[in-house]
């Protein structure tokens, strides 16, 4: 199925005569599709390459926003790629920015202490397993060491995950406080 989706992407690239250089980025897009099977992506088709970023995993939004809003002189087209439905849909820059700025999931006041720990830790585990963070390798931080993760995201300027971890830490503290108050 990923090959079929990739062929659809190649057809779109060909119809827009992009990229003009670094065409090998399109080959790497298939590897990314396979690595994140079942995901949605922001796909930026550029004059000088292609960028495919998975959504909902905490990838640094700058991987997309840099290309959307910097003065780099390239033609940029934005798309939403859904590997579950094998669809590619054109997006405005504002739509692409809104999508890439979404956290992995919304922390809810209705989530239990255990569910909060489980879901946040799963995001971190998946991010490490897929190499979402770190230029040359994922950071060596324990999955349950949320404070160090928050500090890592501050140091790497990933404001999306910094905010997500702040909310998770505050939510867990509130739940712990509620548990103590009931006991």
N, C-alpha and C positions, 0 to 999 in steps of 0.2 A: 504494500500500500504506500509506503514512503517513496518508493521508486516512481509510482504513478504521480504522486504529488510533486516530486522533484521534476518530472517531465513537464508537468503543468507550469511550474515555475520557470523552467528553461524556455518554454514557449512564450511566456510573458516577457522574459528578458529579451528574447529574439525579436519580438514584435516592437519593443521599445528601443531596440538597438543599443542595449546596455548590458553589461558594462563595456566600455571601450578599451579599458585596460584592466589588468588583474582579473581576467575572466576565470581563472582557476578558483576564485572565491566561490563560484557557482558549484564547482565540484565538492568543495568543503561543505556546502549547504546540505548535501545529501547525508554526510556524516553526522551533522548536527541534527537533522530530522530523525535519523535512526537513534541517536543517543538520547533524545528527548521524546521518543514515540508517545503519542497520545496528548501532546502538549499543543498549546497555541503559541505563536511567535509573531514578533514584529519583524518584517522583512524589509530592508532598505536596499533598493536597487539603485546603485550609484554609477556615475560616470567612471569612476576608478574602483570598481569592486561591488561586492555584495556583503550585507551584514544581516545575519539571522540571529535574533535574540529571543530565548524562551521567556514566556510570560508566567507569572505566578510562582517564580522560584527565587526572587530577590536579586536578580541580576541588576547591576548598577545601571540606573536609567541613563547615565551619560553615554553609554554605548549607542544609544539611539538619539538622545537630545543633542549631542555634539554634532551629528550629521544633519539634524533637522534645522538647527538654528545658528550654526557657525558660518562665518564668511569664508568658505573654502573653495568656492567657484565651481562646485560640481552640481550636476543635475541629480536630484534625488526624487525617487518615487517610493512611497510607503504603502505597505500591504499588511493585512492580517492573514496569517497562514494558520489554518486549523487542521492539524494532522489527523484528528479523529474523524472529521467530516470530509477530509481531502478537498478543502476549499481554499482559495486565495481571493481576498477581497481588498480592493483599493481603499486606502485611508487618507484622510487629510492629515496634515502635520499635527494639528490639534488633537485629533482622535488618537494618533500614534502616541503622542506625549501623554495623554490621559491614560492610555492602556499601560504604558511602561512604568508609570508612576504608581500603579496599584500594588499594594502589599500582597504577599503570598496568600493571605486570607485575612478577613476582618476578625479581630479579637472581639468577642462578644461578652457582655456581662452575664449572659446565660450559660457560658461555658464553665464546667466544673474545674476544680484545681487539677485533677488528673488529666482531663481532656486538654486543658491549656498546656500542661507540660508535654503531653504526648504530641500535640499538633505542632507546637513551636519547635520541639526537638526534632520532629520529622522534617520540617523545613530545613533546619540546619544540617541534618544528616544527608538529605537529598542534595543540598547545595555542595556539601563536601564531596559526596560520591560523584557528582557531575562536574566538579571543578568550576563551579559558578564564580567563586571568589579566589583571588590570588592570581597574579600574573603568571607565575611559573609553578604554582602548586597551591593546594588548599592550605589554609592556616592550621597549625597543630594546636587546636583548642578543643577541649572536651565538649561534647554535645550539650551537656547540662550546665556548662560554665557560661551562663548567659551574660554575666557582667563583662567577662573578657571578650565575648562576641560583640557586645555593644561597643566596647572600646576599640575592637578591631575595625568595626564598621565606621566609627568616628575617624580612625587613623587613615582609612582608605577612602574617606569622603563618600561612602555609599549612604547617602542620607535616607534613602528608602528603607534600608535594613536597619540603620541606626534608629529611626523612628519606630519601626516595627519592634525592635528589641526593647526600646524604652517602654512602649505600651505593654509588652509581654511581662517585663519586670514589674511594672506598676500593677498590672492585673494580678500577678501572682502574689505580690505583697498585700493587695487588698483582700484576696481570697484567704491568705494566711491569717490576716487580721480578723476576718469574719469567723474563721474556724476557732481562733482563740477566744473570741467574744462569746461564741456559743458554748464552748467547753467550760 
